[in-house]
Amino acid sequence: MQLSASAKSALINLTCLIAGGVLSDVIAQLLTPKKCNLGCLIVLHTLTFPDQAALDAFKETWGKLADECFKNVPDCLSCELSDSTTSNLTCIVFERFKRSGHFQNKHDLLAVLGVERESSGIKYSQESYEESDLGFMERW
């Protein structure tokens, strides 16, 4: 069956319209902020170290703990260390947990890592938060 030039043109236009509509739906979905709706627990640890060697040693130990946490704690959704932009001896550890699982209460990150706070000279504080589901956690 041979299509006329105008029929071919109409078919191409229809295909583009359908594909464009599907593509625009996919793009709109990707640009829509994702909501958590899990009532997650956020634990924010702030650590300031006496010197660079202590910070480096902590990062090495903590990195192994983060790997273990990823493998063995399915209710831990995020576990990330971030360096301060204002103090090169300060970092934060951001943890995000499903409400149903591990670490429902405060936990001392230094104790979990086996670091003696008094003798290490590390200044440590911790805050816990519950997600409000206002805003978004990530963008693709």
DALINGI-V635249 format. One record per backbone hydrogen bond with DSSP energy under -0.5 kcal/mol. NH is the residue of the N-H (numbers start at 1). CO is the residue of the C=O. If there is no record, write none. Layout:
nh=<NH,NH>
co=<CO,CO>
This chain:
nh=<8,9,10,11,12,13,14,15,16,17,18,19,20,21,22,23,24,25,26,27,28,29,30,31,32,32,34,41,42,42,43,44,45,45,46,47,48,49,55,56,57,58,59,60,61,62,63,64,65,66,67,68,69,70,71,72,73,74,76,77,77,78,80,82,84,90,91,92,93,94,95,95,96,97,98,99,101,109,112,113,114,114,115,116,117,120,121,122,123,124,125,127,129,131,137,140>
co=<4,5,6,7,8,9,10,11,12,13,14,15,16,17,18,19,20,21,22,23,24,25,26,27,28,29,138,97,40,129,95,127,43,93,125,91,123,89,51,52,53,54,55,56,57,58,59,60,61,62,63,64,65,66,67,68,69,72,73,75,96,96,94,92,90,87,47,82,45,80,43,93,78,41,75,38,98,107,108,109,110,111,110,114,115,116,117,117,48,122,46,44,42,40,34,30>
